[in-house]
Amino acid sequence: MTSLIVKNGTVVTASESFRADVKAEDGVITKIASSMDEDADRMVDARGKLVVPGGIDGHTHFEMPFMGTTTADDFESGTVSAAAGGVTTVVDFAVQQKGGSLLEALESWHSKARGKAVVDYGFHMIFRDLNAGTMGEIRRVMAAGVNTFKMFTTYRREGLMLDDGEIAEVMKEVSSAGGLVAIHAESNWLAERNVQSFLGQGKTAALYHLLSKPQIVEGEAVQRAITLARYVGASMYIVHLSSRMGRELVREARLSGLPVFAETCPHYLVFNDSVYRREDAAHFVMSPPIKAEEDRLALWQGLIDGDVKTVGSDHADFTREQKALGKDDFTKIPNGVAGTEVILPLLYSEGVGKGRLSVNRFVQVTSTNAARAYNIFPRKGTIAVGSDADMVVIDPDRKVRLTADFLHAKIDYSIYEDYVTQGYPVATISRGEVVMEENQVVARPGRGSFVPRGPFPGNRCPLFA
């Protein structure tokens, strides 16, 4: 039996903070006490520091083919980045191939992760081709440990978009099986018309990626998705929410009693649309694009008020060379940024450090809410006897500049190059094993395990309880 004790820290959960030592045996928390005078195979001194549940990044895209190329990070380098930033569980997106089955997609993603991941992982399933066979696979996919299904209202040309009828049909079946639907909400037709207009005028710079997708592009699709979810009685969340309009629509739906919530991303909380007027604007091209300052502030208010429940990275990174594929046409810039490594540091620095979030709300939005949303609580998402010993030691006084040299993603730049955090993870513990110390990831590839997720009790996501 292997054992570990984290001593002298302030333990923080979603609901309380207290001074305690925490003991783990064989990967599970077995004891929490004000003080422990006993031996363990490994001791971690957290004096003067916070001990929080391991982060859960519910939105990564490792080794994903997209826009004529493939994301730079695979499951090894991607989960190394996660561990370095205090994330102990990632949920990646398995992508159904056009004409292929959901179960084939799931096995393909298992093969990508197998032998590579250094932290635990799960999968969402992306629907891109709806037919009688795939509809019949939904419950089989859930039996295989995947209870979340994502659909797109955009990316028609990339073959990802489903129409409203297809989305409603999947929503109904997933909900009746006790699962949860995720929606990438952008109006394909509004965006496509704007793109055609700009290209027709010879406007090809990265700035026009932003201008082709104003607030209404997200807002219209969010409203449509909410309407469909209400119609079929489905639980749903909006991934990577980026706008004030989207946030207000989610809030209205929640106040009306609809089981809807939103996820946002660290880049939307730190930057505003001025980045698209920079020389390196292509590095910030993702969908939805980063919007105005009012949108950034609205997303923070959503986290404060509880309409925005989780923060996922949408980690889909591309090198300078890959981003340069669109140097003469913004529609050819691969969409995505790195982010799994910066969720906890940025939420702590910008949230707790600037008085926007309590440390308990910080734990909620970086870990506990995601664990509840994906049905892995209390195995993950808290520090409690019987839970997996996933913990992060944060030094609230540590300042770190998030340069490309410091971060671990396999790209040759950092969009956070000039950003200095106040507070940073100094140790990451995954199932009782120290996997990161002082920015050095020491875990072996393949130690991460698949975390199966079953149907929600009573067919209702507990995040809406």
WOTA-V123375 format. One record per run of one state. SS is the DSSP state (A for helix, B for strand, O for the rest). FROM is the first residue (numbers start at 0). LEN is the number of residues. If there is no record, write none. Layout:
BEGIN
((SS | FROM | LEN) (SS | FROM | LEN))
END
This chain:
BEGIN
((O | 0 | 2) (B | 2 | 10) (O | 12 | 4) (B | 16 | 9) (O | 25 | 2) (B | 27 | 6) (O | 33 | 8) (B | 41 | 4) (O | 45 | 4) (B | 49 | 4) (O | 53 | 1) (B | 54 | 6) (O | 60 | 4) (B | 64 | 2) (O | 66 | 2) (B | 68 | 2) (O | 70 | 4) (A | 74 | 10) (O | 84 | 2) (B | 86 | 9) (O | 95 | 6) (A | 101 | 12) (O | 113 | 6) (B | 119 | 7) (O | 126 | 5) (A | 131 | 12) (O | 143 | 4) (B | 147 | 5) (O | 152 | 8) (B | 160 | 1) (O | 161 | 2) (A | 163 | 13) (O | 176 | 3) (B | 179 | 5) (O | 184 | 3) (A | 187 | 13) (O | 200 | 6) (A | 206 | 5) (O | 211 | 3) (A | 214 | 18) (O | 232 | 3) (B | 235 | 3) (O | 238 | 5) (A | 243 | 12) (O | 255 | 4) (B | 259 | 5) (O | 264 | 1) (A | 265 | 5) (O | 270 | 2) (A | 272 | 5) (O | 277 | 3) (A | 280 | 4) (O | 284 | 8) (A | 292 | 13) (O | 305 | 2) (B | 307 | 4) (O | 311 | 3) (B | 314 | 1) (O | 315 | 4) (A | 319 | 7) (O | 326 | 3) (A | 329 | 3) (O | 332 | 4) (B | 336 | 1) (O | 337 | 2) (A | 339 | 13) (O | 352 | 6) (A | 358 | 15) (O | 373 | 14) (B | 387 | 1) (O | 388 | 2) (B | 390 | 11) (O | 401 | 18) (B | 419 | 11) (O | 430 | 2) (B | 432 | 5) (O | 437 | 2) (B | 439 | 2) (O | 441 | 8) (B | 449 | 1) (O | 450 | 6) (A | 456 | 3) (O | 459 | 2) (A | 461 | 3) (O | 464 | 1))
END
